[in-house]
């Protein structure tokens, strides 16, 4: 029989193993639940049954005329290399201001067996808004535009500070 002084370290080792095992299990299951897979529309449509069980990110251009808003929610279609994907967005926030026809969009959510992508997050970027101004090079300031148009002398008035 083990003496009382020998049982103490055994209890500590057993408790440590249980705690480390629990932390490891939580880390692994938490990582698997929050993992997003980035796929194209073509890849999504070719994934088979795997598409229905994963949290996905799908990008494409918003098909012109496909946006239908209902409050903070939106139904629209993404277009990528001739492939079309219907998306239903139901998120905590309304779609961003840059979410418009032909904008690049990223939908985050799950793919349903009904062939519709159910998005809970939506990101959009309007390429023309962030493109360099005509005549400028990327990384350089846009060329100055004249402040005064022909016949407009109001722009020449400078306020005086007293």
Backbone as CSV, one residue per row, in Angstrom:
resi,resn,N_x,N_y,N_z,CA_x,CA_y,CA_z,C_x,C_y,C_z
1,UNK,0.834,-1.182,0.000,0.000,0.000,0.000,0.879,1.246,0.000
2,UNK,0.451,2.261,-0.768,1.243,3.475,-0.891,1.054,4.331,0.348
3,UNK,2.130,4.972,0.728,2.048,5.847,1.886,1.366,7.151,1.489
4,UNK,0.838,7.906,2.474,0.149,9.165,2.179,1.044,10.157,1.428
5,UNK,2.336,10.136,1.634,3.214,11.085,0.943,3.396,10.717,-0.517
6,UNK,3.209,9.440,-0.888,3.347,9.027,-2.279,2.062,9.281,-3.062
7,UNK,0.893,9.302,-2.398,-0.385,9.529,-3.087,-0.520,10.975,-3.563
8,UNK,0.081,11.929,-2.898,-0.001,13.350,-3.256,0.483,13.624,-4.668
9,UNK,1.702,13.198,-5.033,2.182,13.455,-6.398,1.352,12.737,-7.461
10,UNK,0.817,11.563,-7.162,-0.003,10.837,-8.130,-1.284,11.627,-8.404
11,UNK,-1.901,12.180,-7.385,-3.111,12.981,-7.568,-2.818,14.223,-8.417
12,UNK,-1.693,14.840,-8.197,-1.319,16.040,-8.969,-1.105,15.685,-10.430
13,UNK,-0.443,14.565,-10.693,-0.206,14.143,-12.080,-1.532,13.832,-12.767
14,UNK,-2.421,13.116,-12.099,-3.726,12.779,-12.681,-4.537,14.052,-12.952
15,UNK,-4.561,14.973,-12.014,-5.287,16.235,-12.205,-4.697,17.029,-13.365
16,UNK,-3.365,17.056,-13.465,-2.700,17.783,-14.556,-3.055,17.174,-15.905
17,UNK,-3.074,15.848,-16.004,-3.415,15.182,-17.258,-4.856,15.498,-17.651
18,UNK,-5.762,15.483,-16.691,-7.173,15.789,-16.978,-7.326,17.232,-17.460
19,UNK,-6.654,18.155,-16.804,-6.744,19.577,-17.190,-6.150,19.792,-18.579
20,UNK,-4.978,19.251,-18.839,-4.342,19.419,-20.157,-5.187,18.764,-21.252
21,UNK,-5.742,17.596,-20.974,-6.607,16.934,-21.954,-7.831,17.765,-22.274
22,UNK,-8.434,18.357,-21.252,-9.618,19.202,-21.456,-9.289,20.430,-22.281
23,UNK,-8.181,21.083,-21.988,-7.767,22.278,-22.740,-7.483,21.914,-24.195
24,UNK,-6.799,20.804,-24.421,-6.498,20.363,-25.785,-7.785,20.048,-26.549
25,UNK,-8.729,19.359,-25.920,-10.005,19.027,-26.567,-10.767,20.299,-26.932
26,UNK,-10.811,21.267,-26.026,-11.502,22.533,-26.319,-10.837,23.281,-27.470
27,UNK,-9.524,23.281,-27.507,-8.797,23.974,-28.576,-9.076,23.334,-29.935
28,UNK,-9.046,22.016,-29.998,-9.266,21.323,-31.269,-10.703,21.496,-31.745
29,UNK,-11.682,21.311,-30.889,-13.081,21.447,-31.321,-13.421,22.891,-31.650
30,UNK,-12.873,23.848,-30.924,-13.123,25.258,-31.218,-12.538,25.666,-32.549
31,UNK,-11.362,25.167,-32.878,-10.724,25.477,-34.148,-11.518,24.896,-35.309
32,UNK,-11.981,23.678,-35.170,-12.741,23.045,-36.252,-14.070,23.750,-36.496
33,UNK,-14.711,24.266,-35.459,-16.006,24.913,-35.615,-15.899,26.286,-36.255
34,UNK,-14.775,26.980,-36.090,-14.644,28.333,-36.629,-13.847,28.370,-37.928
35,UNK,-13.481,27.244,-38.461,-12.670,27.192,-39.674,-13.524,27.529,-40.890
36,UNK,-13.069,28.480,-41.705,-13.744,28.846,-42.942,-12.906,28.350,-44.112
37,UNK,-13.568,27.790,-45.115,-12.887,27.361,-46.328,-13.230,28.352,-47.424
38,UNK,-12.194,28.894,-48.105,-12.412,29.819,-49.211,-12.520,28.998,-50.487
39,UNK,-13.635,29.126,-51.187,-13.838,28.397,-52.432,-14.406,29.331,-53.486
40,UNK,-14.155,28.991,-54.736,-14.782,29.713,-55.836,-16.168,29.104,-56.066
41,UNK,-16.978,29.748,-56.862,-18.316,29.233,-57.150,-18.207,27.882,-57.859
42,UNK,-17.264,27.757,-58.782,-17.066,26.490,-59.490,-16.677,25.379,-58.526
43,UNK,-15.762,25.670,-57.615,-15.343,24.669,-56.636,-16.498,24.285,-55.720
44,UNK,-17.280,25.268,-55.304,-18.421,25.005,-54.428,-19.402,24.046,-55.090
45,UNK,-19.709,24.300,-56.347,-20.682,23.474,-57.039,-20.145,22.077,-57.339
46,UNK,-18.835,21.883,-57.240,-18.246,20.574,-57.482,-17.831,19.834,-56.219
47,UNK,-18.133,20.386,-55.051,-17.695,19.766,-53.792,-18.546,18.579,-53.358
48,UNK,-19.735,18.459,-53.883,-20.607,17.366,-53.465,-21.118,17.580,-52.048
49,UNK,-21.233,16.490,-51.274,-21.799,16.558,-49.924,-20.938,17.348,-48.942
50,UNK,-19.631,17.491,-49.213,-18.762,18.267,-48.317,-19.212,19.727,-48.227
51,UNK,-19.805,20.223,-49.302,-20.226,21.630,-49.337,-21.291,21.930,-48.292
52,UNK,-22.084,20.934,-47.918,-23.195,21.165,-47.000,-22.775,21.129,-45.535
53,UNK,-21.584,20.665,-45.248,-21.176,20.487,-43.851,-20.105,21.476,-43.412
54,UNK,-19.654,22.334,-44.277,-18.555,23.250,-43.943,-19.005,24.698,-43.927
55,UNK,-18.296,25.489,-43.140,-18.476,26.940,-43.123,-17.588,27.477,-44.233
56,UNK,-18.142,28.256,-45.170,-17.430,28.626,-46.392,-17.385,30.134,-46.606
57,UNK,-16.414,30.530,-47.430,-16.294,31.900,-47.945,-16.321,31.785,-49.465
58,UNK,-17.237,32.517,-50.097,-17.359,32.472,-51.546,-17.307,33.905,-52.072
59,UNK,-16.483,34.122,-53.094,-16.338,35.462,-53.667,-16.821,35.478,-55.101
60,UNK,-17.224,36.650,-55.529,-17.635,36.856,-56.916,-18.099,38.292,-57.088
61,UNK,-18.569,38.605,-58.269,-19.134,39.931,-58.533,-20.642,39.856,-58.386
62,UNK,-21.230,40.892,-57.820,-22.677,40.933,-57.653,-23.312,41.074,-59.039
63,UNK,-24.175,40.127,-59.382,-24.836,40.144,-60.690,-25.730,41.381,-60.786
64,UNK,-25.609,42.146,-61.875,-26.416,43.354,-62.035,-27.916,43.060,-61.965
65,UNK,-28.644,43.874,-61.193,-30.084,43.754,-61.066,-30.558,42.632,-60.155
66,UNK,-29.638,41.963,-59.464,-30.041,40.808,-58.644,-30.268,41.153,-57.172
67,UNK,-29.942,42.365,-56.757,-30.046,42.720,-55.341,-31.488,43.053,-54.973
68,UNK,-32.008,42.348,-53.951,-33.334,42.613,-53.395,-33.160,42.728,-51.883
69,UNK,-33.352,43.936,-51.348,-33.156,44.186,-49.914,-34.485,44.133,-49.168
70,UNK,-34.413,43.573,-47.956,-35.545,43.568,-47.041,-34.996,43.946,-45.683
71,UNK,-35.085,45.204,-45.306,-34.486,45.662,-44.056,-32.974,45.495,-44.116
72,UNK,-32.407,44.796,-43.131,-30.961,44.559,-43.097,-30.568,43.326,-43.903
73,UNK,-31.545,42.566,-44.399,-31.274,41.349,-45.160,-31.230,41.658,-46.648
74,UNK,-30.631,40.740,-47.410,-30.563,40.920,-48.857,-30.501,39.567,-49.558
75,UNK,-31.133,39.495,-50.717,-31.015,38.354,-51.623,-30.332,38.880,-52.872
76,UNK,-29.358,38.139,-53.393,-28.643,38.564,-54.584,-27.953,37.358,-55.193
77,UNK,-27.310,37.562,-56.325,-26.559,36.492,-56.972,-25.121,36.933,-57.167
78,UNK,-24.203,35.997,-56.975,-22.790,36.219,-57.264,-22.472,35.583,-58.603
79,UNK,-21.634,36.244,-59.368,-21.244,35.782,-60.686,-19.729,35.649,-60.719
80,UNK,-19.255,34.480,-61.185,-17.807,34.265,-61.283,-17.552,33.344,-62.463
81,UNK,-16.868,33.840,-63.470,-16.522,33.087,-64.676,-17.735,32.374,-65.271
82,UNK,-18.823,33.088,-65.414,-20.025,32.542,-66.031,-20.878,31.679,-65.117
83,UNK,-20.429,31.401,-63.895,-21.198,30.597,-62.934,-21.970,31.538,-62.021
84,UNK,-23.218,31.189,-61.731,-24.086,32.022,-60.914,-24.417,31.297,-59.615
85,UNK,-24.409,32.022,-58.492,-24.737,31.458,-57.185,-25.731,32.387,-56.491
86,UNK,-26.891,31.858,-56.150,-27.895,32.637,-55.413,-27.470,32.694,-53.950
87,UNK,-27.523,33.895,-53.361,-27.114,34.118,-51.976,-28.251,34.775,-51.217
88,UNK,-28.522,34.267,-50.019,-29.486,34.883,-49.102,-28.682,35.338,-47.893
89,UNK,-28.654,36.656,-47.661,-27.883,37.226,-46.547,-28.829,37.606,-45.417
90,UNK,-28.589,37.030,-44.256,-29.311,37.396,-43.032,-28.241,37.589,-41.968
91,UNK,-27.842,38.827,-41.775,-26.766,39.118,-40.836,-27.195,40.086,-39.766
92,UNK,-26.283,40.340,-38.846,-26.551,41.263,-37.750,-26.519,42.712,-38.232
93,UNK,-25.777,42.972,-39.309,-25.627,44.330,-39.836,-26.136,44.379,-41.271
94,UNK,-26.607,45.538,-41.727,-27.009,45.642,-43.132,-25.788,45.544,-44.041
95,UNK,-25.988,45.232,-45.315,-24.855,45.172,-46.246,-24.108,46.501,-46.271
96,UNK,-22.806,46.483,-46.526,-22.029,47.729,-46.551,-22.454,48.650,-47.695
97,UNK,-22.080,49.911,-47.590,-22.437,50.907,-48.607,-21.873,50.556,-49.980
98,UNK,-20.750,49.863,-50.011,-20.115,49.517,-51.279,-20.757,48.309,-51.949
99,UNK,-21.785,47.741,-51.324,-22.476,46.578,-51.882,-23.458,47.058,-52.944
100,UNK,-23.054,46.952,-54.207,-23.841,47.436,-55.341,-23.676,46.476,-56.505
101,UNK,-24.413,46.691,-57.589,-24.247,45.895,-58.802,-22.796,45.943,-59.267
102,UNK,-22.280,44.815,-59.714,-20.919,44.653,-60.245,-19.815,44.813,-59.211
103,UNK,-20.155,45.025,-57.935,-19.122,45.134,-56.896,-18.588,43.742,-56.582
104,UNK,-17.340,43.682,-56.190,-16.767,42.420,-55.723,-17.296,42.179,-54.320
105,UNK,-17.785,40.963,-54.066,-18.362,40.653,-52.759,-17.844,39.318,-52.256
106,UNK,-17.776,39.208,-50.948,-17.371,37.976,-50.277,-18.490,37.612,-49.311
107,UNK,-19.099,36.456,-49.532,-20.179,35.969,-48.675,-19.616,34.874,-47.774
108,UNK,-19.931,34.947,-46.484,-19.431,33.979,-45.512,-20.635,33.299,-44.876
109,UNK,-20.669,31.972,-44.951,-21.807,31.241,-44.404,-21.779,29.781,-44.786
110,UNK,-22.969,29.226,-45.073,-23.079,27.803,-45.396,-23.888,27.618,-46.676
111,UNK,-23.619,26.508,-47.349,-24.305,26.177,-48.589,-25.417,25.193,-48.269
112,UNK,-26.632,25.526,-48.677,-27.777,24.677,-48.378,-28.052,23.663,-49.472
113,UNK,-28.755,22.610,-49.108,-29.120,21.572,-50.080,-30.106,22.106,-51.125
114,UNK,-30.663,23.287,-50.863,-31.559,23.922,-51.823,-30.799,24.645,-52.934
115,UNK,-29.454,24.601,-52.894,-28.642,25.259,-53.912,-28.432,26.734,-53.656
116,UNK,-28.807,27.205,-52.474,-28.678,28.611,-52.099,-27.598,28.740,-51.032
117,UNK,-26.758,29.768,-51.157,-25.735,30.033,-50.157,-26.356,30.936,-49.096
118,UNK,-26.327,30.506,-47.843,-26.920,31.250,-46.729,-25.810,31.986,-45.979
119,UNK,-25.696,33.284,-46.230,-24.608,34.084,-45.681,-25.016,34.762,-44.379
120,UNK,-24.072,34.775,-43.434,-24.281,35.492,-42.178,-23.366,36.711,-42.092
121,UNK,-22.385,36.787,-42.990,-21.493,37.947,-43.085,-21.319,38.287,-44.551
122,UNK,-21.115,39.572,-44.812,-20.986,40.040,-46.183,-19.959,41.163,-46.234
123,UNK,-19.036,41.046,-47.161,-18.047,42.102,-47.383,-18.115,42.485,-48.851
124,UNK,-17.963,43.771,-49.143,-18.042,44.230,-50.529,-17.017,45.310,-50.785
125,UNK,-16.575,45.357,-52.024,-15.602,46.366,-52.432,-15.994,46.859,-53.812
126,UNK,-16.055,48.148,-53.977,-16.359,48.741,-55.272,-15.030,49.089,-55.918
127,UNK,-14.651,48.340,-56.927,-13.327,48.502,-57.530,-13.104,49.902,-58.086
128,UNK,-14.129,50.508,-58.694,-13.944,51.819,-59.306,-13.694,52.895,-58.260
129,UNK,-14.217,52.722,-57.048,-14.049,53.727,-56.001,-12.597,53.806,-55.537
130,UNK,-11.893,52.685,-55.584,-10.531,52.638,-55.071,-9.480,52.633,-56.175
131,UNK,-9.903,52.754,-57.417,-8.961,52.764,-58.533,-8.239,54.105,-58.578
132,UNK,-6.993,54.116,-59.065,-6.283,55.390,-59.174,-6.979,56.322,-60.160
133,UNK,-6.867,57.606,-59.910,-7.474,58.607,-60.786,-6.799,58.555,-62.150
134,UNK,-7.525,58.898,-63.206,-6.918,58.909,-64.541,-5.701,59.833,-64.565
135,UNK,-4.632,59.365,-65.168,-3.415,60.160,-65.275,-2.470,60.004,-64.095
136,UNK,-2.856,59.263,-63.056,-1.958,59.076,-61.911,-1.435,57.646,-61.915
137,UNK,-0.360,57.468,-61.182,0.215,56.132,-61.039,-0.099,55.627,-59.648
138,UNK,-0.248,54.311,-59.476,-0.504,53.775,-58.134,0.572,54.213,-57.157
139,UNK,0.156,54.613,-55.980,1.095,55.054,-54.949,1.438,56.531,-55.029
140,UNK,1.007,57.217,-56.085,1.291,58.639,-56.270,-0.001,59.424,-56.093
141,UNK,0.077,60.658,-55.591,-1.140,61.461,-55.475,-1.738,61.761,-56.843
142,UNK,-3.037,61.934,-56.867,-3.727,62.265,-58.114,-3.284,63.641,-58.583
143,UNK,-3.262,63.859,-59.888,-2.870,65.183,-60.388,-3.844,66.248,-59.900
144,UNK,-3.312,67.430,-59.668,-4.130,68.536,-59.173,-5.134,68.946,-60.226
145,UNK,-6.324,69.281,-59.771,-7.354,69.771,-60.689,-7.510,71.261,-60.457
146,UNK,-7.765,72.023,-61.504,-7.914,73.469,-61.326,-9.110,73.785,-60.441
147,UNK,-8.906,74.718,-59.505,-9.968,75.087,-58.565,-10.974,76.027,-59.196
148,UNK,-10.550,76.748,-60.225,-11.432,77.745,-60.816,-11.812,77.313,-62.221
149,UNK,-13.107,77.227,-62.448,-13.591,76.947,-63.792,-13.802,78.281,-64.486
150,UNK,-13.849,78.249,-65.759,-14.022,79.485,-66.534,-15.292,80.209,-66.085
151,UNK,-15.137,81.465,-65.743,-16.279,82.290,-65.365,-16.674,82.152,-63.900
152,UNK,-15.993,81.347,-63.110,-16.341,81.163,-61.701,-15.287,81.861,-60.858
153,UNK,-15.587,83.085,-60.442,-14.633,83.855,-59.650,-14.873,83.690,-58.169
154,UNK,-15.938,82.998,-57.754,-16.246,82.819,-56.342,-15.158,81.993,-55.663
155,UNK,-14.504,81.125,-56.392,-13.471,80.292,-55.801,-12.218,81.099,-55.476
156,UNK,-12.104,82.327,-56.030,-10.920,83.134,-55.780,-11.014,83.916,-54.471
157,UNK,-12.183,84.003,-53.873,-12.373,84.770,-52.652,-11.730,84.019,-51.496
158,UNK,-10.864,84.662,-50.770,-10.187,84.056,-49.638,-10.697,84.710,-48.369
159,UNK,-11.133,83.921,-47.384,-11.624,84.524,-46.171,-10.481,85.176,-45.404
160,UNK,-10.776,86.259,-44.713,-9.778,86.950,-43.904,-9.970,86.562,-42.453
161,UNK,-8.887,86.362,-41.768,-8.928,86.012,-40.345,-8.589,87.236,-39.542
162,UNK,-9.412,87.588,-38.589,-9.176,88.805,-37.791,-8.757,88.457,-36.409
